[in-house]
Amino acid sequence: MTGKRRRTGRIGRPAGKYAAQGIGIVLLAGIVVGMAGCGEKGMHGPATAEKPLVTGVEFVTVGSVPRERFGEAVGTVRANNIAAVAPQVMGRIISLPVTEGVRVGKGALLATIDDTAIRAQLMAAEAMVAEAEAGREEVERAIAQAEAGKTLAEKTYERFRKLHEEKVITPQEFDEVEVKRTVAVKDYERSLDKRAQVVAKIAQAKAQAGAARAMLSYTRVTAPFPGVVTEKKVDAGSMAVPGVPIVVLEDTGRYRLEASVPETYIGTLKVGSRVWVVLGTPPGKEIPGTISEVVPQVDPESRTFTAKVDLPAGGQRFRTGMFGRVLFPTGKEDLLVVPQKAISRVGGYDALYTVTADNVARLVMVTTGKAFGDEVEILSGIEPGARVAISPLEKLVDGARVEVRK
């Protein structure tokens, strides 16, 4: 008994990593055998000493078939129109009636800014307009009076000129009338100049009043388009500064995916190209899209360029910031595919049954790739020409004898 223990002890001390690998292989073999008896579809019966005979087995002989080859790039979903809404006047924000996530219409009130100082400016400008208008009335009366005096002076001048030619009046009397006519004309011209000055003053006062009214309208910050408030950057009581955003508004009507595409595909993607987008939620669902813009500049650090993909309109499922992948065709390739129904889940892995030449079922672990309708790509595990069972999978076990349906 002692001798046996000594021999066992000597044999059990090989190099540590090889012993661990040997144990791991034995355990893995046990797991595979165990998985052959307990599939996740409930298709394996209890292990028996003699493997059962399964009748009516159907299989397909797999081979390479041509399929479209796709490139892939990752990106981020963004709304086509995102506005960082900023005020145009400075002042204290007295109300901010929106919250993040609320939907607003075009022209909806987003914030109100204190307008006390601007209203005072408007009142002063309107007072200047009223004063200028009153001055204009006075100038018009002066113009009318000067025009009447000018008309009278000219008529008097014409009468005295004839009398002077007829030697009826003295030259001195004629000179006095001529001077009066000249003074009347100058008075009229001065009144016209004064009217032009008053008109200019009125225009200036009205412009100042219009600017004040515009500034007053800017104290009400409104939505430039219908959308959803995605970010509120300030609260009531904060100071509004022109050009500094207070809310971010997103138009939820149109979205696009902005993807970073490897530079090797810069000649493949063009504006108008049809592609497919796969989002994180719901996973796996392909959404058709169209390339709307390709930025030709390549980032020298990531070696990628940006392609923008328009997504279908009315997508309530889209949100800015969502992760997505864009798939685009790059050519044809031969792939090994099997029917989706031939794949089973065994111990957390994909597996299928092959039928050997002597009609024995063998459980084979496989690595699957892309799905093509009711078929799926096989990356490893079987070779072209393999006979893959498609029914009845629930009766098959590894090593079972099969009778193929005619």
Phi, psi and omega in degrees: 000318180295316178303319180297318180297321180296315181298318178299319180295320180292319180293327184282009181241052171281185178301136191302318186289329179290323177297317180295321178295321179297316178297319181296321180296318179297317179296318180297321178297321178295323180293317180299318178297318179296321181293331178297340181258000183213080177280158181284348178265005181068034187260353184255132177272175180295144180295138178229162180296321179251123183293141183286165174260120180255121183261162176069031182281133176252144179215165174235146175267116187273151178205171179285134179231148180287133177221156177294133176267136185240140168267165185218142175216151180257153181199191184230138178281135177220150174289146178298327184231110176236124183244126170270098188282122182237151178285162178253354178229158178267144178167172180276134179284120182261342176206147178218083192281014181244157175233162179296133180097349182281143179266134182232157177264171178296131181086000180294145182287123178258325181201154176236131181252144180304125185248018185300310182293322181290324177296322177297319177298320179294318179297318179295319179294320178293326176294321177296322177297315180297318179297317180294323178295320178295319177297328179295320179298319179295319179295322180296322177294320179294323179296317180298318180293317180293326179293320177296317178296322180294318180297316180295318181296322180291320178295318179297319180299318181295320179295313182291331178296317178295319179295325180291323178293327180275004179063030180277323180246162181279159177300328180295318179296320178294320180297321179297318179294320180296321178295319179298320178296318180297318179296320180295319178296316179297320178298320180294318179295321178295323179293324177293319178298321180294323177296319178299320178295320180293319178299318178296320179295321177296315180299319179295318180295320179293323178297319178295322178293319177297319177297320179294321178295320178298316178299323179294321179292332180289345178287350174252104181275121185241164181285128179285342179201161178290141180179199182241135176284114182261342180205134175245116190267343181224172176235167177301138183102344178284161178271125177276132180239130180305131178087351180262117185299144175247332174218157174245126183245136183237129175279115184272009182281326184224137178229162175213159176254123177260108187252146174264108188258134176304144185297342179295341181258015185295335177267355182271316184271129179226159177300129182098350180295140177274131180223178177231141182244134176241119181264165177291331179223125350287141186292144172083349183275126182271130181247125179292145179211173181227136176291119180257339182202138175235119179275114187287345182284134180258133176290119183292342180275311182268349183057042178228160172235164185261130173238134182251127185247120176287131179262160182303144181291159177069031182271090177294343181279348182274145176216140177299133179100351180293145177278143178207160176239141177249130179250133182220140182291139179235000180147193180249152174207157178270126182237153174265116184234152175227160175298144179302326185288349179279347184272133175238159175257120183231115179060031180085006181237159175278138180212163175210167179255130171256153178249118182286174181297329178266023174059054173238134180280133177234128178279125184234126174283134182230160173250120183266157179240231183282151177265142176231086182066241180266016177238159180223144180285140175252118181272326180201157177122323179224166180243160175303141183097351179293144176264116185251125180287139178240347176189152351272109186294330184292345181259349185277144170225160180297127180091357181293144174280139184238149173243114186286135177292134180285000000 
